[in-house]
């Protein structure tokens, strides 16, 4: 199957080159009610992230951390996201696992020690699933945290990569994910090169792993440049509004 992912001319089914990313569109500040929010489209995958906080712990105070903020994350797939009629897309166990990954990732990036005894809530929902769902969720969450004005050590940028025969493919679409080849999901803090999450769907020989990892890293850096331009545009508009 892997061979069919690339045409003889070296193009993918959607016309992209192997290392080319899908088109990214993103907006910050989409919900006035939240402290921070963002919406992102990566190809046909659409994700929404909403951030509340930092705020005082709700409910049991005993969970409060004396020296830093607690990061609380939820990750969900909208029931209409996959186009298949299922009551619970992909089961709750997987959503819980991804929420945990999200929490660990953002605990590494947010300067939580600035907000002792408080809580930061990050809610991510996949509105349309077409490959790289979790990655789009991470990228939306980064923009939403920035929109909330919560300081981070670095952006968190996520992308996926796979293999067609020996050719690494960046930013997999849904048909490429379901072709059954090895897949790698990477969340990167680009300035330090720190890896926040690395997941591999199948065992890969080290020689084959390196080019796939390289492709994912390059895709994360390209994503960083795109997210950064969205943040700068938001700042520019904000400063423009102040000047009015």
Secondary structure as GFF3:
##gff-version 3
##sequence-region A 1 244
A	DSSP	three_ten_helix	2	5	.	.	.	ID=ss1
A	DSSP	beta_strand	24	28	.	.	.	ID=ss2
A	DSSP	beta_strand	36	42	.	.	.	ID=ss3
A	DSSP	beta_strand	45	56	.	.	.	ID=ss4
A	DSSP	three_ten_helix	61	63	.	.	.	ID=ss5
A	DSSP	beta_strand	70	77	.	.	.	ID=ss6
A	DSSP	alpha_helix	91	109	.	.	.	ID=ss7
A	DSSP	three_ten_helix	112	114	.	.	.	ID=ss8
A	DSSP	beta_strand	118	128	.	.	.	ID=ss9
A	DSSP	alpha_helix	133	147	.	.	.	ID=ss10
A	DSSP	beta_strand	157	164	.	.	.	ID=ss11
A	DSSP	beta_strand	167	170	.	.	.	ID=ss12
A	DSSP	alpha_helix	174	177	.	.	.	ID=ss13
A	DSSP	beta_strand	183	189	.	.	.	ID=ss14
A	DSSP	beta_strand	194	200	.	.	.	ID=ss15
A	DSSP	alpha_helix	206	243	.	.	.	ID=ss16
###
